[in-house]
Amino acid sequence: PLHIIGRSMYETSSIPATWRDKVRLWTDELWVPTDFNRETFTAAGIASTKLHVVPQPVDLSLFDPRVADPFELPIRGAFAFLSVFKWEERKGWDVLLRAFISEFSATEKVVLY
C-alpha cells in the first residue's frame, strides 16, 4: 500500500483550515522542520502521531562547518543586523531594505547582512 509523506513549514502560529483538512485526508505522515511547527500543526488538530520533526538539511558539499572560515565584519565596532531568509518577494526583503535605509545614515556604524 501507498504511504504518503508530506513536508511543510509555516512561520505563523496557526495554519489555514484548508491545510489542516488536506493533511488529515491526504497524508500518512507530515514532516516539519521544527518543534514550533509540530506544535502549530498539533494545535490545528493534526494528530501528533502523524507529525515528525525532520530538521532542515545542510548540503555539506556547499557548507562544511568544520572547515568554514569565520565571517569577518568589514566595520569594527558596528552594530550588525543579520537577516536570513529565502530570497523571494513574500519574505519582505524590500521592506527590510527600505526600513534600514530610512532608519540609518551612511555615517552610522551599523551594517545589514
ChimeraX commands (.cxc) that place a marker at each C-alpha (Angstrom):
marker #1 position 0.00,0.00,0.00 radius 0.5
marker #1 position 0.99,3.58,-0.67 radius 0.5
marker #1 position 2.36,5.56,2.30 radius 0.5
marker #1 position 2.13,9.31,1.70 radius 0.5
marker #1 position 4.56,11.65,3.48 radius 0.5
marker #1 position 4.04,15.40,3.31 radius 0.5
marker #1 position 6.56,18.07,4.25 radius 0.5
marker #1 position 5.56,21.52,5.38 radius 0.5
marker #1 position 6.50,24.53,7.42 radius 0.5
marker #1 position 4.64,27.66,8.36 radius 0.5
marker #1 position 6.07,30.76,10.00 radius 0.5
marker #1 position 2.99,31.74,12.00 radius 0.5
marker #1 position 1.21,30.26,15.00 radius 0.5
marker #1 position -1.73,28.85,13.04 radius 0.5
marker #1 position -2.26,27.15,9.71 radius 0.5
marker #1 position -5.08,27.66,7.21 radius 0.5
marker #1 position -8.06,25.34,7.70 radius 0.5
marker #1 position -7.64,24.08,4.13 radius 0.5
marker #1 position -4.14,22.88,5.01 radius 0.5
marker #1 position -5.45,21.05,8.07 radius 0.5
marker #1 position -8.08,19.25,6.02 radius 0.5
marker #1 position -5.60,18.24,3.30 radius 0.5
marker #1 position -3.04,16.97,5.81 radius 0.5
marker #1 position -5.71,14.93,7.58 radius 0.5
marker #1 position -7.09,13.43,4.37 radius 0.5
marker #1 position -4.08,13.10,2.10 radius 0.5
marker #1 position -1.07,12.18,4.25 radius 0.5
marker #1 position 0.02,9.35,6.47 radius 0.5
marker #1 position 2.84,11.44,7.93 radius 0.5
marker #1 position 3.76,15.10,7.92 radius 0.5
marker #1 position 7.40,16.08,8.30 radius 0.5
marker #1 position 8.03,19.54,9.75 radius 0.5
marker #1 position 11.43,21.19,10.42 radius 0.5
marker #1 position 10.91,22.45,13.99 radius 0.5
marker #1 position 9.17,21.78,17.29 radius 0.5
marker #1 position 7.35,25.10,16.74 radius 0.5
marker #1 position 5.84,23.70,13.53 radius 0.5
marker #1 position 4.87,20.46,15.28 radius 0.5
marker #1 position 3.09,22.50,17.98 radius 0.5
marker #1 position 1.37,24.68,15.37 radius 0.5
marker #1 position 0.04,21.71,13.40 radius 0.5
marker #1 position -0.97,19.86,16.59 radius 0.5
marker #1 position -2.89,22.94,17.78 radius 0.5
marker #1 position -4.68,22.94,14.41 radius 0.5
marker #1 position -5.95,19.44,15.05 radius 0.5
marker #1 position -3.38,17.27,13.29 radius 0.5
marker #1 position -2.73,14.06,15.24 radius 0.5
marker #1 position 0.65,14.21,16.96 radius 0.5
marker #1 position 1.30,10.63,15.82 radius 0.5
marker #1 position 1.24,11.88,12.23 radius 0.5
marker #1 position 3.83,14.64,12.85 radius 0.5
marker #1 position 7.59,14.12,12.74 radius 0.5
marker #1 position 10.28,16.76,13.23 radius 0.5
marker #1 position 12.88,16.44,10.46 radius 0.5
marker #1 position 15.29,19.41,10.64 radius 0.5
marker #1 position 16.26,21.41,7.56 radius 0.5
marker #1 position 19.17,19.69,5.81 radius 0.5
marker #1 position 22.53,21.30,5.10 radius 0.5
marker #1 position 24.35,20.41,1.89 radius 0.5
marker #1 position 27.87,19.73,3.17 radius 0.5
marker #1 position 29.25,19.99,-0.36 radius 0.5
marker #1 position 28.28,23.68,-0.19 radius 0.5
marker #1 position 28.91,24.33,3.52 radius 0.5
marker #1 position 31.00,22.32,5.94 radius 0.5
marker #1 position 31.15,23.97,9.39 radius 0.5
marker #1 position 34.34,22.03,10.22 radius 0.5
marker #1 position 36.32,23.89,7.55 radius 0.5
marker #1 position 34.39,27.15,7.14 radius 0.5
marker #1 position 36.33,30.32,7.82 radius 0.5
marker #1 position 34.72,32.79,10.24 radius 0.5
marker #1 position 32.96,35.67,8.52 radius 0.5
marker #1 position 34.75,38.91,9.33 radius 0.5
marker #1 position 32.70,42.07,9.52 radius 0.5
marker #1 position 34.22,44.90,7.47 radius 0.5
marker #1 position 33.35,47.58,10.04 radius 0.5
marker #1 position 34.77,47.07,13.52 radius 0.5
marker #1 position 32.56,48.24,16.35 radius 0.5
marker #1 position 29.47,48.35,14.15 radius 0.5
marker #1 position 26.12,47.02,15.21 radius 0.5
marker #1 position 25.34,44.20,12.78 radius 0.5
marker #1 position 21.84,43.17,11.77 radius 0.5
marker #1 position 21.63,39.69,10.26 radius 0.5
marker #1 position 18.62,38.68,8.24 radius 0.5
marker #1 position 18.44,35.14,6.87 radius 0.5
marker #1 position 15.67,34.17,4.51 radius 0.5
marker #1 position 14.88,32.68,1.14 radius 0.5
marker #1 position 15.25,35.45,-1.43 radius 0.5
marker #1 position 11.65,35.80,-2.57 radius 0.5
marker #1 position 9.17,38.65,-2.56 radius 0.5
marker #1 position 6.87,37.28,0.15 radius 0.5
marker #1 position 9.74,37.34,2.65 radius 0.5
marker #1 position 9.72,41.14,2.55 radius 0.5
marker #1 position 13.35,41.82,1.64 radius 0.5
marker #1 position 12.22,45.08,0.04 radius 0.5
marker #1 position 10.53,46.17,3.28 radius 0.5
marker #1 position 13.68,45.30,5.24 radius 0.5
marker #1 position 15.93,47.33,2.92 radius 0.5
marker #1 position 13.63,50.37,2.90 radius 0.5
marker #1 position 13.34,50.31,6.70 radius 0.5
marker #1 position 17.11,50.00,7.17 radius 0.5
marker #1 position 17.88,52.79,4.69 radius 0.5
marker #1 position 15.28,55.12,6.20 radius 0.5
marker #1 position 16.44,54.50,9.78 radius 0.5
marker #1 position 20.23,54.72,9.45 radius 0.5
marker #1 position 22.55,57.18,7.71 radius 0.5
marker #1 position 25.70,56.24,5.82 radius 0.5
marker #1 position 27.83,57.66,8.66 radius 0.5
marker #1 position 26.39,55.44,11.40 radius 0.5
marker #1 position 28.32,52.35,12.45 radius 0.5
marker #1 position 25.66,49.85,11.52 radius 0.5
marker #1 position 25.57,47.12,8.88 radius 0.5
marker #1 position 22.93,44.83,7.45 radius 0.5
marker #1 position 23.73,41.31,6.29 radius 0.5
marker link #1:1,2 radius 0.2
marker link #1:2,3 radius 0.2
marker link #1:3,4 radius 0.2
marker link #1:4,5 radius 0.2
marker link #1:5,6 radius 0.2
marker link #1:6,7 radius 0.2
marker link #1:7,8 radius 0.2
marker link #1:8,9 radius 0.2
marker link #1:9,10 radius 0.2
marker link #1:10,11 radius 0.2
marker link #1:11,12 radius 0.2
marker link #1:12,13 radius 0.2
marker link #1:13,14 radius 0.2
marker link #1:14,15 radius 0.2
marker link #1:15,16 radius 0.2
marker link #1:16,17 radius 0.2
marker link #1:17,18 radius 0.2
marker link #1:18,19 radius 0.2
marker link #1:19,20 radius 0.2
marker link #1:20,21 radius 0.2
marker link #1:21,22 radius 0.2
marker link #1:22,23 radius 0.2
marker link #1:23,24 radius 0.2
marker link #1:24,25 radius 0.2
marker link #1:25,26 radius 0.2
marker link #1:26,27 radius 0.2
marker link #1:27,28 radius 0.2
marker link #1:28,29 radius 0.2
marker link #1:29,30 radius 0.2
marker link #1:30,31 radius 0.2
marker link #1:31,32 radius 0.2
marker link #1:32,33 radius 0.2
marker link #1:33,34 radius 0.2
marker link #1:34,35 radius 0.2
marker link #1:35,36 radius 0.2
marker link #1:36,37 radius 0.2
marker link #1:37,38 radius 0.2
marker link #1:38,39 radius 0.2
marker link #1:39,40 radius 0.2
marker link #1:40,41 radius 0.2
marker link #1:41,42 radius 0.2
marker link #1:42,43 radius 0.2
marker link #1:43,44 radius 0.2
marker link #1:44,45 radius 0.2
marker link #1:45,46 radius 0.2
marker link #1:46,47 radius 0.2
marker link #1:47,48 radius 0.2
marker link #1:48,49 radius 0.2
marker link #1:49,50 radius 0.2
marker link #1:50,51 radius 0.2
marker link #1:51,52 radius 0.2
marker link #1:52,53 radius 0.2
marker link #1:53,54 radius 0.2
marker link #1:54,55 radius 0.2
marker link #1:55,56 radius 0.2
marker link #1:56,57 radius 0.2
marker link #1:57,58 radius 0.2
marker link #1:58,59 radius 0.2
marker link #1:59,60 radius 0.2
marker link #1:60,61 radius 0.2
marker link #1:61,62 radius 0.2
marker link #1:62,63 radius 0.2
marker link #1:63,64 radius 0.2
marker link #1:64,65 radius 0.2
marker link #1:65,66 radius 0.2
marker link #1:66,67 radius 0.2
marker link #1:67,68 radius 0.2
marker link #1:68,69 radius 0.2
marker link #1:69,70 radius 0.2
marker link #1:70,71 radius 0.2
marker link #1:71,72 radius 0.2
marker link #1:72,73 radius 0.2
marker link #1:73,74 radius 0.2
marker link #1:74,75 radius 0.2
marker link #1:75,76 radius 0.2
marker link #1:76,77 radius 0.2
marker link #1:77,78 radius 0.2
marker link #1:78,79 radius 0.2
marker link #1:79,80 radius 0.2
marker link #1:80,81 radius 0.2
marker link #1:81,82 radius 0.2
marker link #1:82,83 radius 0.2
marker link #1:83,84 radius 0.2
marker link #1:84,85 radius 0.2
marker link #1:85,86 radius 0.2
marker link #1:86,87 radius 0.2
marker link #1:87,88 radius 0.2
marker link #1:88,89 radius 0.2
marker link #1:89,90 radius 0.2
marker link #1:90,91 radius 0.2
marker link #1:91,92 radius 0.2
marker link #1:92,93 radius 0.2
marker link #1:93,94 radius 0.2
marker link #1:94,95 radius 0.2
marker link #1:95,96 radius 0.2
marker link #1:96,97 radius 0.2
marker link #1:97,98 radius 0.2
marker link #1:98,99 radius 0.2
marker link #1:99,100 radius 0.2
marker link #1:100,101 radius 0.2
marker link #1:101,102 radius 0.2
marker link #1:102,103 radius 0.2
marker link #1:103,104 radius 0.2
marker link #1:104,105 radius 0.2
marker link #1:105,106 radius 0.2
marker link #1:106,107 radius 0.2
marker link #1:107,108 radius 0.2
marker link #1:108,109 radius 0.2
marker link #1:109,110 radius 0.2
marker link #1:110,111 radius 0.2
marker link #1:111,112 radius 0.2
marker link #1:112,113 radius 0.2
view
